[in-house]
Amino acid sequence: MDQKRYSEMNEWELKQEIATLTEKARKAEQMGMVNEYAVYERKIAMAKAYLLNPDDFPPGEFYEIEGDPQSLFKLQYINGVFAWGYRLNDPNTEVALPISLLKKRG
């Protein structure tokens, strides 16, 4: 069976995929498989991004990064479900993050 892209999945399919990946990540974590766990966490973030509306993330805003609360992210622009910008502690390095990793401040 061919795996559908997240962009082709409906909300129900995305939520099923997130649940499946979450279970796999939990098992990998229990077994101490750090790299595998990290891969599942990234896939979960990607799937969650497709459940969000990119228009809810206005450019120019500052966001906290999920899993990296010490880092502030300045959003420059959105491309698909990716937020492009930079971390305030590294303004010369542009990075792209799934919008699901951005948390509104406050």
N, C-alpha and C positions, 0 to 999 in steps of 0.2 A: 504494500500500500504506500502510495506516495504521500509524504508529509505535506500538508497545506502550509503555505506561508501565513504568518500571523496576520498580515494585511488582508488575506483572503478569508479569514475566519470571522464568524459573527460573534456577538457578545457571549452567548452560551458556550460556543466552542472554545473561546479564549479562556473563560472561567474554568472549563474542564481541563484545559491544557495547564493552566496555572496550578490547579489542584494536583494533577499528576506530577508536575515538576516539583512541587512543594514536597510531596511524599518522597520522591526520588532524592531530593536534596536532604531531607531529614535522615533517610537511610544512609546516604553517603557521609553525612556528618557523624552519625552514630558509629560508622565503621572507620572513622578517622581518615576518610578519603578527601583531603582538603582541596585538591585541584578539581576533582569531580564536583564537589559541593559548590565551588566558586563558579563553575560552568553553569550549573543549574540556577544559581542565584542570578547570573547575567541573563539567562533565558527567561526567568520569571520577570525580571525588570522589563525586558523587551515586550513580553506578552502583555504585561500591565500597561505599558505605554500605549498600546493600541486600544485600550479601554478608555483613554483620556482624550479630551479635545485639545489639540495643539493651540487653538485660539485662546484658551484659558491661561496661556503663558506669554504675557506681553514682553517684547524685547525691552531692554533697558532696566529691567527689574533685577533685584538680588534675591537669590534663593539659597537655602541650606541644601546640602547634598545628603540624601539618605545614606546612612552608614558612615558618613564623614562629617559629623556635626561641627568640627573645628574649621571646616572650609566653607567660605562663602563663594557662590558662583554668580557671575554677572552674565545674564543672558543677552547675547547679541542678536541672534535670529533663530528661527525655527525652520527646519527642513524635514518634512515628513513628521516623524515622531521623535526626532532628535533636536535637542537644544544645543546650539553652538554658542560658545562663549569662553570664559576663562575663570579660573579660580583667582580670587583676590591676592592670594599669597604667591601666585605665579602668573602675572598679567601678560607675559610675553608668549605664553603657550596656549594656543587655541585648542579646546577640546570639545568633543561631542558626547552628550549624555542622553540616554533615553529620558523623556520628560517624566517618566514615572519615578525617577530618582530625585526630582526637584521638590522641595518642600517650601511653601510660602513661609516667610519669616513672621514672627510675632505670635 
